[in-house]
Amino acid sequence: MPNTYWTHTLRTLYDKAVAQYSAGKKGADTYFDEEETKWLASIGLRPINLYDCAEDSSNHGEPDWETFLLTVAARRDYFLHEMKRNPASYEVTGGELPPKTDELEGIVWLPRIIKKAHCFLEGGLCHDIMYGCGGDRRFFAENKVHPADFLRVIWASRGDDAKVVDFVKAHRG
């Protein structure tokens, strides 16, 4: 990969994924060559992360580039500084997440998005689960919380869900 700011390289790969998806090419593992896949791993991502974004962006108009970039920046920072570039040692499946109807202090979806955010930061979501999916986007919109801000609060809370609840309630208005 060219020696540029990581954001420039990510944008190139993002645009490539969107173009391939828009052209009808399916399958995250077919989008990037070995060098590109290795570069993605160096910032804590997998091809599925760009594929999911390209798919939802093409089909639903979101997430946009800026949201994707900010979300990836949070994951990248966590990967570099907390995980010291070590990949996750686990993968969480959909069956291991709290149900979509679960509530925490009256806030539907919060237990699920907390778990998904932890797993996304750690790189432990399986290929079938997307941080920032349609249900997550609905949660963020209803609670006036940006997905990247939520990740950073999850990181800063160090497992204290009460801090996350306080953050969400403060934004709900």
ROKOLMI-998283 format. One record per atom (N, C-alpha, C): x, y, z. Coordinates in steps of 0.001 Angstrom, whole numbers, padded with zeros to 6 digits, always signed. Atoms other than C-alpha are relative to their C-alpha. Example, Ala and Ser with C-alpha at 12.3 -4.5 7.8 and 13.67 -1.06 7.14 Angstrom:
2
+000890-001190+000000/+012300-004500+007800/+000900+001200+000000/-000820-001190-000060/+013670-001060+007140/-000770+001090+000730/
This chain:
173
+000847-001178+000000/+000000+000000+000000/+000891+001239+000000/-000809-001229+000044/+001236+003529-000672/+000195+000592+001390/-000312-000613-001279/+002858+005411+002169/-000690+001360+000075/+000776-001214-000158/+000138+007989+002859/-000610-000020+001387/+000756+000048-001242/-001931+008989+005820/-000956-001177-000054/+000860+001176-000023/-003949+005992+006923/-001412+000324-000498/+001341-000376+000436/-007153+007917+006228/-000124+000013-001523/+000031-000009+001472/-006231+008303+002551/-000096-001421-000542/+000037+001400+000436/-005598+004601+002161/-001368-000601+000293/+001325+000518-000341/-008816+003777+003974/-001044+000511-000990/+000975-000559+000943/-010755+006124+001677/+000094-000699-001348/-000183+000714+001266/-009281+004416-001375/-000666-001377+000060/+000588+001331-000140/-010339+001004-000070/-001514+000070+000190/+001435-000220-000171/-013747+002307+000991/-000661+000234-001362/+000540-000287+001331/-014357+003732-002486/+000011-001244-000875/-000096+001245+000764/-013212+000455-004012/-001135-000951+000392/+001068+000887-000472/-015667-001507-001839/-001368+000475-000485/+001282-000541+000447/-018575+000798-002679/-000175-000224-001503/+000075+000197+001452/-017778+000610-006413/-000261-001466-000339/+000181+001426+000287/-017542-003191-006337/-001398-000459+000394/+001348+000391-000413/-020751-003589-004384/-001037+000555-000976/+000936-000645+000940/-022558-001128-006663/-000002-000694-001363/-000106+000717+001274/-021322-003134-009667/-000549-001427+000103/+000609+001314-000161/-022962-006252-008215/+000914-001080+000536/-000930+001000-000530/-019887-007984-006819/-000316-000237+001474/+000337+000362-001377/-020724-009832-003611/+001119-000846+000596/-000981+000812-000702/-018494-011418-001003/+001193+000806+000477/-001056-000832-000590/-016199-009533+001346/+001399-000516-000299/-001334+000577+000198/-013314-011919+000775/+000517+000152-001428/-000433-000175+001390/-013190-011051-002943/+000343+001449-000335/-000153-001429+000285/-012842-007272-002614/+001439+000491+000007/-001334-000541-000211/-009232-006825-001583/+001066-001061-000203/-001108+000931+000188/-005921-008372-002509/+000721-000207+001335/-000709+000360-001224/-003472-009766+000019/+000628+001221+000688/-000637-001196-000565/-001613-006478+000496/-001041+000921+000645/+001059-000850-000548/-004845-004533+001037/-000595-000612+001270/+000528+000697-001179/-006159-007144+003470/+000979+000112+001165/-001020-000147-001033/-002883-007013+005368/+000010+001428+000558/+000046-001380-000457/-003085-003218+005505/-001211+000219+000911/+001187-000119-000849/-006637-003400+006873/+000264-000610+001375/-000323+000644-001279/-005437-005814+009562/+000932+000865+000839/-000943-000842-000747/-002702-003323+010507/-000697+001123+000760/+000757-001006-000750/-005407-000894+011643/-001189-000640+000733/+001012+000703-000776/-007613-003567+013201/-001285-000312-000732/+001205+000280+000777/-010076-004126+010374/+000134-001274-000814/+000075+001133+000913/-011162-007007+008193/-000797+000441-001226/+000766-000373+001187/-012584-006869+004670/-001507+000111+000256/+001435-000037-000285/-016065-007560+006096/-000432+001366+000522/+000364-001316-000529/-015986-004177+007849/-000306+000992-001120/+000260-000881+001140/-015759-002334+004533/-001158-000513-000849/+001094+000590+000774/-018101-004739+002767/-001352+000372+000612/+001258-000329-000673/-020845-004225+005365/-000368+001461-000198/+000247-001426+000182/-020479-000469+005094/-000421+000292-001441/+000338-000206+001414/-020534-000559+001282/-001409-000511-000289/+001328+000578+000207/-023620-002786+001336/-001088+000910+000569/+001030-000841-000611/-025586-000627+003782/-000041+001392-000616/-000043-001310+000630/-024437+002618+002204/-000701-000034-001360/+000618+000142+001325/-025503+001395-001236/-001500-000254+000101/+001407+000398-000109/-028809-000083-000062/-000860+000956+000829/+000777-000819-000935/-029824+002382+002664/+000478+001450+000095/-000517-001364-000024/-027737+005529+002100/+000770+000360+001259/-000802-000213-001203/-025943+005137+005403/+000610-001322+000438/-000715-001171-000496/-023498+005022+006998/+000727+000739-001128/-000767-000790+000962/-021806+007832+005133/+001490-000150+000296/-001448+000094-000140/-018044+008116+004674/+000470+000556+001339/-000473-000647-001224/-017601+010477+007628/-000298-000850+001232/+000352+000862-001133/-019444+008198+010047/+000883-001234+000018/-000869+001166+000096/-017495+005212+008807/+001421+000348+000463/-001351-000415-000376/-014188+007084+009167/+000130+000201+001503/-000085-000255-001440/-014905+008256+012713/-000130-001294+000806/+000167+001287-000675/-016059+004785+013741/+001271-000835-000115/-001251+000740+000206/-012973+003175+012235/+001134+000634+000819/-001049-000665-000781/-010765+005789+013931/-000045-000441+001458/+000125+000475-001386/-012136+004732+017326/+000511-001430+000112/-000462+001399-000008/-011562+001039+016513/+001512-000060-000159/-001447-000022+000255/-008076+001769+015168/+000758+000434+001249/-000675-000484-001211/-007090+003756+018266/-000019-001055+001101/+000111+001051-001011/-008354+001004+020554/+000949-001154-000331/-000861+001086+000463/-006537-001632+018500/+001474+000322+000244/-001402-000390-000150/-003246+000276+018566/+000399+000205+001457/-000403-000424-001341/-003287+001578+022133/-000414-000948+001116/+000449+000933-001039/-005296-000915+024167/+000404-001437-000309/-000266+001384+000381/-004749-004115+022238/+001433-000215-000466/-001408+000076+000438/-001161-003312+021179/+000150-000819-001279/+000017+000633+001324/-001994-004562+017658/-000257-001511+000018/+000309+001426-000077/-003034-008020+018858/-001451-000224-000407/+001385+000240+000427/-006115-009379+017089/-000818-000649+001110/+000909+000614-000973/-009144-010547+019048/+000220-001502+000036/-000160+001446-000160/-008968-014042+020406/-001353-000716-000005/+001351+000563-000009/-012722-014605+020055/-000829+000633-001110/+001017-000566+000884/-015702-014031+017779/-001353-000225+000639/+001343+000074-000561/-019155-013268+019134/-001001-000210-001132/+001051+000247+000982/-022096-014673+017211/-001273+000720+000446/+001256-000668-000306/-025572-013198+017049/-000718-000589+001199/+000653+000668-001128/-026845-015756+019548/+000606+000358+001347/-000665-000379-001249/-024388-014458+022142/-000291+001446+000403/+000358-001385-000314/-025715-010900+021997/-001325+000032+000756/+001312-000145-000636/-028532-009707+024241/-001084+000174-001061/+001085-000160+000966/-031906-009839+022492/-000254+001476-000338/+000254-001363+000482/-032935-006773+020490/-001009+000738+000866/+001034-000624-000824/-035823-006131+022876/+000439+000263+001441/-000479-000237-001374/-033723-006097+026061/+000178+001490+000254/-000118-001396-000414/-033628-002824+027986/+000981+000117+001156/-000808-000360-001165/-031274-001173+030427/-000478+001375+000425/+000598-001233-000523/-032870+001508+032566/-001010+000595-000980/+001072-000429+000887/-035765+001641+030125/+000424+000327-001418/-000499-000326+001335/-033595+002069+027038/+000150-001296-000796/-000003+001199+000840/-034375-000601+024446/+001249+000009-000877/-001153+000248+000873/-031410-002034+022503/+001327+000306+000710/-001255-000403-000649/-028871-000602+024973/+000861-001187+000429/-000876+001131-000345/-027679-003969+026365/+000677-000608-001237/-000532+000580+001239/-027217-005235+022808/+001099+000882-000592/-000982-000886+000622/-025370-002165+021504/+001242+000154+000877/-001180-000032-000873/-023112-002074+024560/+000897-001194-000314/-000783+001219+000297/-022026-005664+023887/+000613+000082-001402/-000520-000111+001363/-021676-005024+020135/+001160+000992-000058/-001064-001015+000011/-019581-001909+020769/+001281-000550+000617/-001185+000622-000604/-017229-003783+023111/+000657-000962-000996/-000524+000992+000942/-016870-006565+020564/+000590+000650-001242/-000559-000703+001156/-016335-004138+017676/+001347+000613+000351/-001278-000591-000411/-013623-002275+019585/+001098-001059+000066/-000973+001078-000161/-011919-005588+020280/+000168-000837-001267/-000107+000759+001248/-012417-006887+016722/-000616-001379+000085/+000551+001323-000247/-014533-009779+017979/-001394-000260-000527/+001315+000280+000593/-017721-009512+015921/+000168-000987-001155/-000053+000945+001116/-018376-012438+013593/-000459+000702-001276/+000329-000576+001305/-018967-011816+009887/-001485+000342-000158/+001436-000214+000133/-022744-011883+010374/-000520+001189+000810/+000429-001103-000867/-022834-008973+012838/+000759+001261-000378/-000602-001286+000371/-022223-005350+011916/-000255+001018+001103/+000192-001163-000864/-021613-002529+014358/-000423+001142-000919/+000510-001063+000852/-023694+000259+012869/-001051-000494-000982/+001062+000535+000862/-026379-001954+011278/-001249+000879+000120/+001231-000780-000017/-029893-000640+010687/-000595+000168+001390/+000515-000094-001372/-031017-001436+014239/+000853+000919+000861/-000905-000891-000734/-027942+000275+015672/-000224+001447-000426/+000202-001369+000501/-028502+003314+013452/-001297+000594+000543/+001260-000469-000584/-032087+003550+014678/+000220+000388+001464/-000315-000311-001398/-030841+003421+018292/+000754+001330+000102/-000799-001229-000049/-028261+006144+017614/-000849+001225-000331/+000844-001132+000394/-030801+008393+015876/-001011+000339+001101/+001000-000232-001050/-033452+007947+018574/+000611+000618+001248/-000653-000473-001218/-030934+008714+021298/+000980+001144-000244/-000838-001144+000375/-029044+011456+019423/+001469-000212+000387/-001373+000389-000318/-025720+009652+019835/+000695-000405-001294/-000778+000398+001176/-023040+009335+017154/+000661-001355+000286/-000596+001325-000217/-021750+005754+016675/+001452+000048+000474/-001398-000097-000429/-018120+006840+017081/+000099+000521+001427/+000018-000498-001384/-018879+008807+020254/-000376-001126+000955/+000414+001129-000832/-020617+005731+021617/+001170-000952+000237/-001169+000875-000163/-017518+003623+020973/+000992+000580+001004/-000970-000629-000908/-015307+006114+022778/-000506+000004+001444/+000566+000083-001349/-017694+006171+025756/+000119-001424+000538/-000173+001399-000405/-017647+002380+025851/+001444-000222+000459/-001417+000132-000332/-013852+002511+025862/+000297+000695+001325/-000293-000793-001201/-013687+005229+028541/-000703-000546+001242/+000764+000489-001160/-016288+003532+030761/+000660-001194+000671/-000722+001157-000552/-014013+000514+031276/-000932-001046+000618/+000934+001034-000447/-017002-001804+031653/-001060+000476+000973/+000997-000546-000918/-019076+000480+033878/-001219+000454-000807/+001176-000297+000810/-022469+000361+032162/-000767+001209+000505/+000688-001182-000539/-023825+003064+034490/+000503+001272-000683/-000551-001162+000706/-021492+005552+032777/-000566+000095-001411/+000570+000027+001349/-022817+004483+029390/-001459+000453+000053/+001400-000409-000171/-026422+004853+030586/-000078+001509+000210/-000004-001449-000257/-025643+008346+031920/+000273+000780-001285/-000333-000658+001266/-024094+009306+028577/-001202+000011-000944/+001139+000090+000911/-027071+008079+026566/-001144+000877+000504/+001078-000830-000540/-029595+009720+028889/+000279+001476-000169/-000358-001415+000159/-027716+013020+028686/-000239+000481-001424/+000174-000377+001406/-028049+012978+024881/-001433-000112-000489/+001374+000258+000452/-031665+011874+024662/-000837+001276-000062/+000724-001278+000008/-032916+015373+025448/-001345-000103+000494/
